[in-house]
Amino acid sequence: MDAAGGNAVVKSLGYDVCVRTSDWTPARANVECDPDLVPKPVAKAPPAPPPPPKIVVPPKAAAQPPAKPVPQRFTLSADALFDFDKAILKPEGRRKLDELADALRGATHDTIVATGHTDRAGSVSYNQRLSERRAQAVKDYLLTKGLDVNKITAVGKGKSQLTLKSTDCRAPGMTRAAVIACLQPDRRVEIEVTGTKIVDPNAAPATRSQGTAPKPEAAPTAKAPAKSAPKAKAKPRIGL
């Protein structure tokens, strides 16, 4: 008898024989007589294993570029180094270069450039030659202090890089001596040091430039016309 109480399938007692009635259908199959026709329970799939932990690899730090050489500029008044219109170092100028050379020896430097500048008085060609001679004099003296000859360069700029304006030092009645004193800031020698270690500016007598016009030493302030009768204006033929 099937589970519904009907006589679709009868298993004879004491015999391994199943008798099906005339209205038997596969839907009435049972496990004992028709095990192949009875749907088997579907086994539940085992739970999926947990995903493995993610290993986070930190990104590699970008390689830092090597430090760029740091330029440093020192400005020396040409009047402190040389006599007027000369290119021979004075004792005072040699002392100042001695102090600068001592500071350079204690630093790691790649290049040293000595650049001579003149004021606007005189011709372009004359001032160019004078600035070159003064820069070369500074270079030659620094070489006597044991600095590497291959790292020092002398350059002359003449009056091409003036720090004063074209309207400066043109007050009516100014004497030639007053004009010369007024133009003093343009007469200078700039020494630029490039290296990986900054030179101690306290060890040098010069003023370090910070992107502005270099500040010369003992710049004169007299710009007022002299009280005496004005002399005839004559443009100096020599460089200052």
ChimeraX attribute file (.defattr): number of C-alpha atoms within 10 A of each C-alpha:
attribute: neighborCount
match mode: 1-to-1
recipient: residues
	/A:1	14
	/A:2	13
	/A:3	10
	/A:4	8
	/A:5	7
	/A:6	13
	/A:7	15
	/A:8	18
	/A:9	22
	/A:10	15
	/A:11	15
	/A:12	11
	/A:13	8
	/A:14	6
	/A:15	7
	/A:16	9
	/A:17	11
	/A:18	14
	/A:19	14
	/A:20	17
	/A:21	13
	/A:22	9
	/A:23	10
	/A:24	14
	/A:25	11
	/A:26	9
	/A:27	8
	/A:28	17
	/A:29	19
	/A:30	16
	/A:31	11
	/A:32	11
	/A:33	17
	/A:34	13
	/A:35	11
	/A:36	11
	/A:37	13
	/A:38	15
	/A:39	10
	/A:40	9
	/A:41	6
	/A:42	6
	/A:43	6
	/A:44	6
	/A:45	6
	/A:46	6
	/A:47	6
	/A:48	6
	/A:49	6
	/A:50	6
	/A:51	6
	/A:52	6
	/A:53	6
	/A:54	6
	/A:55	6
	/A:56	6
	/A:57	6
	/A:58	6
	/A:59	6
	/A:60	6
	/A:61	6
	/A:62	6
	/A:63	6
	/A:64	6
	/A:65	6
	/A:66	7
	/A:67	8
	/A:68	9
	/A:69	16
	/A:70	14
	/A:71	17
	/A:72	19
	/A:73	22
	/A:74	21
	/A:75	22
	/A:76	27
	/A:77	24
	/A:78	30
	/A:79	25
	/A:80	20
	/A:81	25
	/A:82	20
	/A:83	14
	/A:84	14
	/A:85	16
	/A:86	17
	/A:87	19
	/A:88	15
	/A:89	20
	/A:90	14
	/A:91	12
	/A:92	13
	/A:93	19
	/A:94	17
	/A:95	14
	/A:96	16
	/A:97	23
	/A:98	18
	/A:99	15
	/A:100	22
	/A:101	20
	/A:102	16
	/A:103	17
	/A:104	21
	/A:105	14
	/A:106	12
	/A:107	15
	/A:108	15
	/A:109	19
	/A:110	17
	/A:111	17
	/A:112	25
	/A:113	18
	/A:114	25
	/A:115	24
	/A:116	31
	/A:117	30
	/A:118	33
	/A:119	24
	/A:120	21
	/A:121	18
	/A:122	16
	/A:123	14
	/A:124	15
	/A:125	11
	/A:126	17
	/A:127	26
	/A:128	20
	/A:129	17
	/A:130	23
	/A:131	31
	/A:132	21
	/A:133	19
	/A:134	29
	/A:135	27
	/A:136	21
	/A:137	20
	/A:138	25
	/A:139	23
	/A:140	15
	/A:141	16
	/A:142	23
	/A:143	16
	/A:144	12
	/A:145	14
	/A:146	11
	/A:147	17
	/A:148	14
	/A:149	14
	/A:150	10
	/A:151	14
	/A:152	21
	/A:153	18
	/A:154	20
	/A:155	20
	/A:156	22
	/A:157	20
	/A:158	26
	/A:159	25
	/A:160	14
	/A:161	13
	/A:162	19
	/A:163	17
	/A:164	16
	/A:165	7
	/A:166	9
	/A:167	7
	/A:168	11
	/A:169	19
	/A:170	14
	/A:171	13
	/A:172	12
	/A:173	17
	/A:174	24
	/A:175	20
	/A:176	15
	/A:177	8
	/A:178	20
	/A:179	18
	/A:180	18
	/A:181	18
	/A:182	22
	/A:183	22
	/A:184	22
	/A:185	25
	/A:186	26
	/A:187	27
	/A:188	28
	/A:189	28
	/A:190	25
	/A:191	25
	/A:192	19
	/A:193	26
	/A:194	21
	/A:195	18
	/A:196	16
	/A:197	16
	/A:198	18
	/A:199	23
	/A:200	13
	/A:201	15
	/A:202	12
	/A:203	13
	/A:204	20
	/A:205	17
	/A:206	24
	/A:207	18
	/A:208	20
	/A:209	15
	/A:210	9
	/A:211	7
	/A:212	8
	/A:213	14
	/A:214	22
	/A:215	19
	/A:216	23
	/A:217	18
	/A:218	11
	/A:219	15
	/A:220	14
	/A:221	10
	/A:222	13
	/A:223	17
	/A:224	15
	/A:225	17
	/A:226	14
	/A:227	8
	/A:228	9
	/A:229	10
	/A:230	12
	/A:231	11
	/A:232	10
	/A:233	11
	/A:234	8
	/A:235	9
	/A:236	13
	/A:237	10
	/A:238	12
	/A:239	24
	/A:240	27
